[in-house]
Amino acid sequence: MRVVPGAVLGWDMGAAMALARALGIDTLIAAELLPEIEAVMVRKLNEQMEGRRDG
């Protein structure tokens, strides 16, 4: 995961693909799905971090 002070920028996709491969998940499917999953997770993590700063 790439993090800068106060924000998450994205996942390490090489590590994510290696994890998929180790779990026996088809890497072509993982390559199709991971960017969409990453976008949602990064947005949600940043929302949570922002809420902790404001709260």
N, CA, C, O and CB atoms as a CASP TS submission, in Angstrom:
PFRMAT TS
TARGET T0000
AUTHOR 0000-0000-0000
METHOD Language model
MODEL 1
PARENT N/A
ATOM      1  N   MET     1       0.841  -1.164   0.000  1.00  0.00           N
ATOM      2  CA  MET     1       0.000   0.000   0.000  1.00  0.00           C
ATOM      3  C   MET     1       0.891   1.233   0.000  1.00  0.00           C
ATOM      4  O   MET     1       1.833   1.326   0.786  1.00  0.00           O
ATOM      5  CB  MET     1      -0.959  -0.005   1.209  1.00  0.00           C
ATOM      6  N   ARG     2       0.593   2.171  -0.876  1.00  0.00           N
ATOM      7  CA  ARG     2       1.345   3.426  -0.912  1.00  0.00           C
ATOM      8  C   ARG     2       0.603   4.458  -0.081  1.00  0.00           C
ATOM      9  O   ARG     2      -0.568   4.748  -0.328  1.00  0.00           O
ATOM     10  CB  ARG     2       1.544   3.929  -2.376  1.00  0.00           C
ATOM     11  N   VAL     3       1.299   5.012   0.909  1.00  0.00           N
ATOM     12  CA  VAL     3       0.693   5.984   1.807  1.00  0.00           C
ATOM     13  C   VAL     3       1.577   7.215   1.852  1.00  0.00           C
ATOM     14  O   VAL     3       2.800   7.120   1.952  1.00  0.00           O
ATOM     15  CB  VAL     3       0.490   5.393   3.227  1.00  0.00           C
ATOM     16  N   VAL     4       0.941   8.366   1.777  1.00  0.00           N
ATOM     17  CA  VAL     4       1.620   9.635   2.006  1.00  0.00           C
ATOM     18  C   VAL     4       1.018  10.206   3.281  1.00  0.00           C
ATOM     19  O   VAL     4      -0.044   9.749   3.702  1.00  0.00           O
ATOM     20  CB  VAL     4       1.465  10.631   0.777  1.00  0.00           C
ATOM     21  N   PRO     5       1.643  11.169   3.899  1.00  0.00           N
ATOM     22  CA  PRO     5       1.068  11.714   5.132  1.00  0.00           C
ATOM     23  C   PRO     5      -0.397  12.130   4.928  1.00  0.00           C
ATOM     24  O   PRO     5      -0.698  13.064   4.184  1.00  0.00           O
ATOM     25  CB  PRO     5       1.897  12.920   5.618  1.00  0.00           C
ATOM     26  N   GLY     6      -1.281  11.420   5.599  1.00  0.00           N
ATOM     27  CA  GLY     6      -2.687  11.764   5.566  1.00  0.00           C
ATOM     28  C   GLY     6      -3.509  11.134   4.469  1.00  0.00           C
ATOM     29  O   GLY     6      -4.705  11.413   4.385  1.00  0.00           O
ATOM     30  N   ALA     7      -2.924  10.283   3.606  1.00  0.00           N
ATOM     31  CA  ALA     7      -3.714   9.701   2.521  1.00  0.00           C
ATOM     32  C   ALA     7      -3.106   8.389   2.029  1.00  0.00           C
ATOM     33  O   ALA     7      -1.892   8.190   2.070  1.00  0.00           O
ATOM     34  CB  ALA     7      -3.829  10.691   1.361  1.00  0.00           C
ATOM     35  N   VAL     8      -3.975   7.508   1.566  1.00  0.00           N
ATOM     36  CA  VAL     8      -3.566   6.271   0.905  1.00  0.00           C
ATOM     37  C   VAL     8      -3.645   6.526  -0.594  1.00  0.00           C
ATOM     38  O   VAL     8      -4.665   7.011  -1.083  1.00  0.00           O
ATOM     39  CB  VAL     8      -4.470   5.043   1.336  1.00  0.00           C
ATOM     40  N   LEU     9      -2.586   6.208  -1.331  1.00  0.00           N
ATOM     41  CA  LEU     9      -2.572   6.426  -2.776  1.00  0.00           C
ATOM     42  C   LEU     9      -2.963   5.191  -3.566  1.00  0.00           C
ATOM     43  O   LEU     9      -3.583   5.304  -4.623  1.00  0.00           O
ATOM     44  CB  LEU     9      -1.212   6.881  -3.208  1.00  0.00           C
ATOM     45  N   GLY    10      -2.611   4.025  -3.074  1.00  0.00           N
ATOM     46  CA  GLY    10      -2.937   2.811  -3.816  1.00  0.00           C
ATOM     47  C   GLY    10      -2.242   1.604  -3.234  1.00  0.00           C
ATOM     48  O   GLY    10      -1.479   1.692  -2.272  1.00  0.00           O
ATOM     49  N   TRP    11      -2.533   0.471  -3.849  1.00  0.00           N
ATOM     50  CA  TRP    11      -1.944  -0.796  -3.430  1.00  0.00           C
ATOM     51  C   TRP    11      -0.691  -1.093  -4.229  1.00  0.00           C
ATOM     52  O   TRP    11      -0.487  -0.550  -5.315  1.00  0.00           O
ATOM     53  CB  TRP    11      -2.950  -1.935  -3.585  1.00  0.00           C
ATOM     54  N   ASP    12       0.143  -1.958  -3.685  1.00  0.00           N
ATOM     55  CA  ASP    12       1.271  -2.524  -4.409  1.00  0.00           C
ATOM     56  C   ASP    12       0.704  -3.672  -5.235  1.00  0.00           C
ATOM     57  O   ASP    12       0.508  -4.774  -4.721  1.00  0.00           O
ATOM     58  CB  ASP    12       2.431  -3.008  -3.431  1.00  0.00           C
ATOM     59  N   MET    13       0.440  -3.414  -6.515  1.00  0.00           N
ATOM     60  CA  MET    13      -0.223  -4.409  -7.352  1.00  0.00           C
ATOM     61  C   MET    13       0.647  -5.639  -7.593  1.00  0.00           C
ATOM     62  O   MET    13       0.118  -6.733  -7.789  1.00  0.00           O
ATOM     63  CB  MET    13      -0.609  -3.792  -8.677  1.00  0.00           C
ATOM     64  N   GLY    14       1.960  -5.481  -7.582  1.00  0.00           N
ATOM     65  CA  GLY    14       2.833  -6.651  -7.706  1.00  0.00           C
ATOM     66  C   GLY    14       2.633  -7.601  -6.537  1.00  0.00           C
ATOM     67  O   GLY    14       2.562  -8.817  -6.717  1.00  0.00           O
ATOM     68  N   ALA    15       2.543  -7.039  -5.339  1.00  0.00           N
ATOM     69  CA  ALA    15       2.301  -7.853  -4.154  1.00  0.00           C
ATOM     70  C   ALA    15       0.901  -8.452  -4.188  1.00  0.00           C
ATOM     71  O   ALA    15       0.714  -9.608  -3.807  1.00  0.00           O
ATOM     72  CB  ALA    15       2.491  -7.020  -2.882  1.00  0.00           C
ATOM     73  N   ALA    16      -0.080  -7.681  -4.639  1.00  0.00           N
ATOM     74  CA  ALA    16      -1.448  -8.187  -4.726  1.00  0.00           C
ATOM     75  C   ALA    16      -1.536  -9.353  -5.710  1.00  0.00           C
ATOM     76  O   ALA    16      -2.223 -10.340  -5.450  1.00  0.00           O
ATOM     77  CB  ALA    16      -2.408  -7.063  -5.146  1.00  0.00           C
ATOM     78  N   MET    17      -0.846  -9.235  -6.829  1.00  0.00           N
ATOM     79  CA  MET    17      -0.851 -10.323  -7.810  1.00  0.00           C
ATOM     80  C   MET    17      -0.115 -11.544  -7.272  1.00  0.00           C
ATOM     81  O   MET    17      -0.543 -12.674  -7.503  1.00  0.00           O
ATOM     82  CB  MET    17      -0.213  -9.862  -9.128  1.00  0.00           C
ATOM     83  N   ALA    18       0.979 -11.331  -6.563  1.00  0.00           N
ATOM     84  CA  ALA    18       1.704 -12.451  -5.963  1.00  0.00           C
ATOM     85  C   ALA    18       0.819 -13.166  -4.941  1.00  0.00           C
ATOM     86  O   ALA    18       0.829 -14.395  -4.869  1.00  0.00           O
ATOM     87  CB  ALA    18       3.011 -11.960  -5.294  1.00  0.00           C
ATOM     88  N   LEU    19       0.060 -12.412  -4.158  1.00  0.00           N
ATOM     89  CA  LEU    19      -0.853 -13.008  -3.191  1.00  0.00           C
ATOM     90  C   LEU    19      -1.944 -13.804  -3.912  1.00  0.00           C
ATOM     91  O   LEU    19      -2.273 -14.916  -3.500  1.00  0.00           O
ATOM     92  CB  LEU    19      -1.482 -11.916  -2.296  1.00  0.00           C
ATOM     93  N   ALA    20      -2.500 -13.244  -4.977  1.00  0.00           N
ATOM     94  CA  ALA    20      -3.516 -13.958  -5.756  1.00  0.00           C
ATOM     95  C   ALA    20      -2.950 -15.276  -6.279  1.00  0.00           C
ATOM     96  O   ALA    20      -3.592 -16.323  -6.183  1.00  0.00           O
ATOM     97  CB  ALA    20      -4.019 -13.084  -6.932  1.00  0.00           C
ATOM     98  N   ARG    21      -1.746 -15.210  -6.832  1.00  0.00           N
ATOM     99  CA  ARG    21      -1.093 -16.411  -7.376  1.00  0.00           C
ATOM    100  C   ARG    21      -0.888 -17.443  -6.256  1.00  0.00           C
ATOM    101  O   ARG    21      -1.140 -18.631  -6.454  1.00  0.00           O
ATOM    102  CB  ARG    21       0.279 -16.045  -8.040  1.00  0.00           C
ATOM    103  N   ALA    22      -0.433 -16.988  -5.083  1.00  0.00           N
ATOM    104  CA  ALA    22      -0.190 -17.902  -3.964  1.00  0.00           C
ATOM    105  C   ALA    22      -1.489 -18.537  -3.465  1.00  0.00           C
ATOM    106  O   ALA    22      -1.486 -19.662  -2.965  1.00  0.00           O
ATOM    107  CB  ALA    22       0.502 -17.161  -2.816  1.00  0.00           C
ATOM    108  N   LEU    23      -2.590 -17.812  -3.603  1.00  0.00           N
ATOM    109  CA  LEU    23      -3.881 -18.337  -3.168  1.00  0.00           C
ATOM    110  C   LEU    23      -4.555 -19.190  -4.241  1.00  0.00           C
ATOM    111  O   LEU    23      -5.637 -19.735  -4.022  1.00  0.00           O
ATOM    112  CB  LEU    23      -4.794 -17.195  -2.778  1.00  0.00           C
ATOM    113  N   GLY    24      -3.912 -19.300  -5.394  1.00  0.00           N
ATOM    114  CA  GLY    24      -4.463 -20.110  -6.471  1.00  0.00           C
ATOM    115  C   GLY    24      -5.540 -19.415  -7.280  1.00  0.00           C
ATOM    116  O   GLY    24      -6.315 -20.068  -7.979  1.00  0.00           O
ATOM    117  N   ILE    25      -5.593 -18.088  -7.187  1.00  0.00           N
ATOM    118  CA  ILE    25      -6.579 -17.312  -7.949  1.00  0.00           C
ATOM    119  C   ILE    25      -6.009 -17.045  -9.332  1.00  0.00           C
ATOM    120  O   ILE    25      -4.845 -16.668  -9.468  1.00  0.00           O
ATOM    121  CB  ILE    25      -6.941 -15.968  -7.221  1.00  0.00           C
ATOM    122  N   ASP    26      -6.813 -17.235 -10.337  1.00  0.00           N
ATOM    123  CA  ASP    26      -6.396 -16.991 -11.724  1.00  0.00           C
ATOM    124  C   ASP    26      -5.912 -15.548 -11.838  1.00  0.00           C
ATOM    125  O   ASP    26      -6.655 -14.617 -11.527  1.00  0.00           O
ATOM    126  CB  ASP    26      -7.571 -17.270 -12.732  1.00  0.00           C
ATOM    127  N   THR    27      -4.677 -15.361 -12.279  1.00  0.00           N
ATOM    128  CA  THR    27      -4.093 -14.021 -12.319  1.00  0.00           C
ATOM    129  C   THR    27      -4.761 -13.113 -13.349  1.00  0.00           C
ATOM    130  O   THR    27      -4.759 -11.893 -13.182  1.00  0.00           O
ATOM    131  CB  THR    27      -2.617 -14.116 -12.615  1.00  0.00           C
ATOM    132  N   LEU    28      -5.329 -13.681 -14.405  1.00  0.00           N
ATOM    133  CA  LEU    28      -6.061 -12.848 -15.367  1.00  0.00           C
ATOM    134  C   LEU    28      -7.315 -12.272 -14.735  1.00  0.00           C
ATOM    135  O   LEU    28      -7.659 -11.113 -14.969  1.00  0.00           O
ATOM    136  CB  LEU    28      -6.428 -13.659 -16.617  1.00  0.00           C
ATOM    137  N   ILE    29      -7.992 -13.072 -13.942  1.00  0.00           N
ATOM    138  CA  ILE    29      -9.179 -12.583 -13.233  1.00  0.00           C
ATOM    139  C   ILE    29      -8.768 -11.539 -12.207  1.00  0.00           C
ATOM    140  O   ILE    29      -9.406 -10.493 -12.090  1.00  0.00           O
ATOM    141  CB  ILE    29      -9.937 -13.749 -12.547  1.00  0.00           C
ATOM    142  N   ALA    30      -7.704 -11.821 -11.463  1.00  0.00           N
ATOM    143  CA  ALA    30      -7.224 -10.865 -10.465  1.00  0.00           C
ATOM    144  C   ALA    30      -6.842  -9.542 -11.121  1.00  0.00           C
ATOM    145  O   ALA    30      -7.148  -8.477 -10.584  1.00  0.00           O
ATOM    146  CB  ALA    30      -6.024 -11.442  -9.701  1.00  0.00           C
ATOM    147  N   ALA    31      -6.184  -9.596 -12.262  1.00  0.00           N
ATOM    148  CA  ALA    31      -5.774  -8.379 -12.965  1.00  0.00           C
ATOM    149  C   ALA    31      -6.982  -7.561 -13.409  1.00  0.00           C
ATOM    150  O   ALA    31      -6.909  -6.334 -13.469  1.00  0.00           O
ATOM    151  CB  ALA    31      -4.908  -8.729 -14.175  1.00  0.00           C
ATOM    152  N   GLU    32      -8.081  -8.221 -13.719  1.00  0.00           N
ATOM    153  CA  GLU    32      -9.312  -7.524 -14.110  1.00  0.00           C
ATOM    154  C   GLU    32     -10.017  -6.908 -12.903  1.00  0.00           C
ATOM    155  O   GLU    32     -10.523  -5.789 -12.985  1.00  0.00           O
ATOM    156  CB  GLU    32     -10.261  -8.487 -14.830  1.00  0.00           C
ATOM    157  N   LEU    33     -10.051  -7.629 -11.790  1.00  0.00           N
ATOM    158  CA  LEU    33     -10.844  -7.206 -10.639  1.00  0.00           C
ATOM    159  C   LEU    33     -10.112  -6.292  -9.660  1.00  0.00           C
ATOM    160  O   LEU    33     -10.726  -5.399  -9.075  1.00  0.00           O
ATOM    161  CB  LEU    33     -11.319  -8.403  -9.911  1.00  0.00           C
ATOM    162  N   LEU    34      -8.820  -6.499  -9.475  1.00  0.00           N
ATOM    163  CA  LEU    34      -8.094  -5.745  -8.446  1.00  0.00           C
ATOM    164  C   LEU    34      -8.130  -4.225  -8.618  1.00  0.00           C
ATOM    165  O   LEU    34      -8.280  -3.528  -7.614  1.00  0.00           O
ATOM    166  CB  LEU    34      -6.675  -6.190  -8.428  1.00  0.00           C
ATOM    167  N   PRO    35      -8.003  -3.673  -9.812  1.00  0.00           N
ATOM    168  CA  PRO    35      -8.058  -2.208  -9.915  1.00  0.00           C
ATOM    169  C   PRO    35      -9.387  -1.612  -9.423  1.00  0.00           C
ATOM    170  O   PRO    35      -9.401  -0.543  -8.812  1.00  0.00           O
ATOM    171  CB  PRO    35      -7.826  -1.793 -11.356  1.00  0.00           C
ATOM    172  N   GLU    36     -10.490  -2.300  -9.689  1.00  0.00           N
ATOM    173  CA  GLU    36     -11.791  -1.813  -9.213  1.00  0.00           C
ATOM    174  C   GLU    36     -11.879  -1.915  -7.694  1.00  0.00           C
ATOM    175  O   GLU    36     -12.354  -0.994  -7.029  1.00  0.00           O
ATOM    176  CB  GLU    36     -12.940  -2.607  -9.867  1.00  0.00           C
ATOM    177  N   ILE    37     -11.423  -3.028  -7.158  1.00  0.00           N
ATOM    178  CA  ILE    37     -11.435  -3.222  -5.706  1.00  0.00           C
ATOM    179  C   ILE    37     -10.517  -2.200  -5.044  1.00  0.00           C
ATOM    180  O   ILE    37     -10.868  -1.616  -4.019  1.00  0.00           O
ATOM    181  CB  ILE    37     -10.998  -4.666  -5.337  1.00  0.00           C
ATOM    182  N   GLU    38      -9.350  -1.988  -5.629  1.00  0.00           N
ATOM    183  CA  GLU    38      -8.394  -1.023  -5.081  1.00  0.00           C
ATOM    184  C   GLU    38      -9.010   0.369  -5.010  1.00  0.00           C
ATOM    185  O   GLU    38      -8.865   1.055  -3.999  1.00  0.00           O
ATOM    186  CB  GLU    38      -7.114  -0.991  -5.927  1.00  0.00           C
ATOM    187  N   ALA    39      -9.692   0.793  -6.066  1.00  0.00           N
ATOM    188  CA  ALA    39     -10.271   2.137  -6.094  1.00  0.00           C
ATOM    189  C   ALA    39     -11.262   2.337  -4.953  1.00  0.00           C
ATOM    190  O   ALA    39     -11.261   3.385  -4.307  1.00  0.00           O
ATOM    191  CB  ALA    39     -10.961   2.390  -7.436  1.00  0.00           C
ATOM    192  N   VAL    40     -12.104   1.341  -4.704  1.00  0.00           N
ATOM    193  CA  VAL    40     -13.090   1.445  -3.624  1.00  0.00           C
ATOM    194  C   VAL    40     -12.389   1.459  -2.272  1.00  0.00           C
ATOM    195  O   VAL    40     -12.713   2.277  -1.411  1.00  0.00           O
ATOM    196  CB  VAL    40     -14.103   0.278  -3.691  1.00  0.00           C
ATOM    197  N   MET    41     -11.434   0.562  -2.082  1.00  0.00           N
ATOM    198  CA  MET    41     -10.745   0.479  -0.790  1.00  0.00           C
ATOM    199  C   MET    41      -9.942   1.739  -0.490  1.00  0.00           C
ATOM    200  O   MET    41      -9.945   2.213   0.647  1.00  0.00           O
ATOM    201  CB  MET    41      -9.823  -0.734  -0.765  1.00  0.00           C
ATOM    202  N   VAL    42      -9.262   2.284  -1.478  1.00  0.00           N
ATOM    203  CA  VAL    42      -8.488   3.509  -1.265  1.00  0.00           C
ATOM    204  C   VAL    42      -9.429   4.650  -0.881  1.00  0.00           C
ATOM    205  O   VAL    42      -9.143   5.410   0.044  1.00  0.00           O
ATOM    206  CB  VAL    42      -7.671   3.877  -2.539  1.00  0.00           C
ATOM    207  N   ARG    43     -10.549   4.768  -1.591  1.00  0.00           N
ATOM    208  CA  ARG    43     -11.513   5.824  -1.282  1.00  0.00           C
ATOM    209  C   ARG    43     -12.040   5.670   0.149  1.00  0.00           C
ATOM    210  O   ARG    43     -12.103   6.649   0.892  1.00  0.00           O
ATOM    211  CB  ARG    43     -12.683   5.798  -2.289  1.00  0.00           C
ATOM    212  N   LYS    44     -12.418   4.452   0.536  1.00  0.00           N
ATOM    213  CA  LYS    44     -12.963   4.216   1.872  1.00  0.00           C
ATOM    214  C   LYS    44     -11.916   4.438   2.966  1.00  0.00           C
ATOM    215  O   LYS    44     -12.224   5.016   4.008  1.00  0.00           O
ATOM    216  CB  LYS    44     -13.516   2.799   1.965  1.00  0.00           C
ATOM    217  N   LEU    45     -10.694   3.987   2.737  1.00  0.00           N
ATOM    218  CA  LEU    45      -9.636   4.212   3.730  1.00  0.00           C
ATOM    219  C   LEU    45      -9.379   5.697   3.920  1.00  0.00           C
ATOM    220  O   LEU    45      -9.208   6.158   5.049  1.00  0.00           O
ATOM    221  CB  LEU    45      -8.340   3.506   3.309  1.00  0.00           C
ATOM    222  N   ASN    46      -9.350   6.445   2.836  1.00  0.00           N
ATOM    223  CA  ASN    46      -9.122   7.888   2.943  1.00  0.00           C
ATOM    224  C   ASN    46     -10.292   8.581   3.641  1.00  0.00           C
ATOM    225  O   ASN    46     -10.081   9.528   4.399  1.00  0.00           O
ATOM    226  CB  ASN    46      -8.905   8.498   1.551  1.00  0.00           C
ATOM    227  N   GLU    47     -11.520   8.124   3.395  1.00  0.00           N
ATOM    228  CA  GLU    47     -12.679   8.678   4.102  1.00  0.00           C
ATOM    229  C   GLU    47     -12.563   8.414   5.603  1.00  0.00           C
ATOM    230  O   GLU    47     -12.845   9.296   6.413  1.00  0.00           O
ATOM    231  CB  GLU    47     -13.995   8.074   3.552  1.00  0.00           C
ATOM    232  N   GLN    48     -12.148   7.204   5.973  1.00  0.00           N
ATOM    233  CA  GLN    48     -11.984   6.879   7.390  1.00  0.00           C
ATOM    234  C   GLN    48     -10.897   7.729   8.024  1.00  0.00           C
ATOM    235  O   GLN    48     -11.066   8.236   9.133  1.00  0.00           O
ATOM    236  CB  GLN    48     -11.656   5.399   7.565  1.00  0.00           C
ATOM    237  N   MET    49      -9.782   7.885   7.323  1.00  0.00           N
ATOM    238  CA  MET    49      -8.687   8.690   7.852  1.00  0.00           C
ATOM    239  C   MET    49      -9.121  10.144   8.011  1.00  0.00           C
ATOM    240  O   MET    49      -8.756  10.788   8.994  1.00  0.00           O
ATOM    241  CB  MET    49      -7.457   8.596   6.935  1.00  0.00           C
ATOM    242  N   GLU    50      -9.880  10.662   7.078  1.00  0.00           N
ATOM    243  CA  GLU    50     -10.376  12.030   7.147  1.00  0.00           C
ATOM    244  C   GLU    50     -11.333  12.184   8.325  1.00  0.00           C
ATOM    245  O   GLU    50     -11.304  13.201   9.017  1.00  0.00           O
ATOM    246  CB  GLU    50     -11.073  12.422   5.831  1.00  0.00           C
ATOM    247  N   GLY    51     -12.178  11.187   8.557  1.00  0.00           N
ATOM    248  CA  GLY    51     -13.106  11.221   9.679  1.00  0.00           C
ATOM    249  C   GLY    51     -12.395  11.228  11.020  1.00  0.00           C
ATOM    250  O   GLY    51     -12.843  11.890  11.957  1.00  0.00           O
ATOM    251  N   ARG    52     -11.300  10.505  11.119  1.00  0.00           N
ATOM    252  CA  ARG    52     -10.530  10.491  12.372  1.00  0.00           C
ATOM    253  C   ARG    52      -9.856  11.834  12.616  1.00  0.00           C
ATOM    254  O   ARG    52      -9.724  12.267  13.761  1.00  0.00           O
ATOM    255  CB  ARG    52      -9.474   9.374  12.342  1.00  0.00           C
ATOM    256  N   ARG    53      -9.430  12.491  11.545  1.00  0.00           N
ATOM    257  CA  ARG    53      -8.800  13.805  11.683  1.00  0.00           C
ATOM    258  C   ARG    53      -9.814  14.849  12.133  1.00  0.00           C
ATOM    259  O   ARG    53      -9.516  15.707  12.965  1.00  0.00           O
ATOM    260  CB  ARG    53      -8.154  14.233  10.359  1.00  0.00           C
ATOM    261  N   ASP    54     -11.017  14.763  11.570  1.00  0.00           N
ATOM    262  CA  ASP    54     -12.055  15.755  11.871  1.00  0.00           C
ATOM    263  C   ASP    54     -12.768  15.463  13.194  1.00  0.00           C
ATOM    264  O   ASP    54     -13.280  16.371  13.849  1.00  0.00           O
ATOM    265  CB  ASP    54     -13.074  15.802  10.739  1.00  0.00           C
ATOM    266  N   GLY    55     -12.792  14.199  13.570  1.00  0.00           N
ATOM    267  CA  GLY    55     -13.587  13.785  14.740  1.00  0.00           C
ATOM    268  C   GLY    55     -12.852  13.889  15.994  1.00  0.00           C
ATOM    269  O   GLY    55     -13.392  13.576  17.055  1.00  0.00           O
TER
END
